[in-house]
Amino acid sequence: MKTLFLTLILAALSVISAKAQKIELEKVIINKDNCTITRKSDGKVFPLYGRFKVDNDFYDFRIKIVDHGEDVRIKVRDNSTDWCCEFTESDFYDVKVKIDDSFYDVTVKIDNDFPGISH
């Protein structure tokens, strides 16, 4: 009986922790383990690190810059990086974003001290 009870608790905890590793927003899914963001419309996966470009016409995601209540805190660096939530602006990009206060997929806070995924 104790073994069954422990098995059920461990199974429930693994389901809870698996769900905690992915944040599902309206149009995107953020994966904490892989540090990626996935577009729900086509399933395309992008890294949440590396090089980005602001492009208002041809973009992968629309972001809203906020001071609090963010989905992701990013650090903007001068040089390229592979650390989660650290980006550098470049014409040779991994991700193109549009900054849009009205219609956005993800809220972002620029935080050079504590970058990371918020939820």
Rosetta blueprint (number, residue, H / E / L):
1 M L
2 K H
3 T H
4 L H
5 F H
6 L H
7 T H
8 L H
9 I H
10 L H
11 A H
12 A H
13 L H
14 S H
15 V H
16 I H
17 S H
18 A H
19 K H
20 A H
21 Q L
22 K E
23 I E
24 E E
25 L L
26 E L
27 K L
28 V E
29 I E
30 I E
31 N E
32 K L
33 D L
34 N L
35 C L
36 T E
37 I E
38 T E
39 R E
40 K L
41 S L
42 D L
43 G L
44 K L
45 V E
46 F E
47 P E
48 L L
49 Y L
50 G E
51 R E
52 F E
53 K E
54 V E
55 D L
56 N L
57 D L
58 F L
59 Y L
60 D L
61 F E
62 R E
63 I E
64 K E
65 I E
66 V L
67 D L
68 H L
69 G L
70 E L
71 D L
72 V E
73 R E
74 I E
75 K E
76 V E
77 R E
78 D L
79 N L
80 S L
81 T L
82 D L
83 W L
84 C L
85 C L
86 E E
87 F E
88 T E
89 E E
90 S L
91 D L
92 F L
93 Y L
94 D L
95 V E
96 K E
97 V E
98 K E
99 I E
100 D L
101 D L
102 S L
103 F L
104 Y L
105 D L
106 V E
107 T E
108 V E
109 K E
110 I E
111 D L
112 N L
113 D L
114 F L
115 P L
116 G E
117 I E
118 S L
119 H L
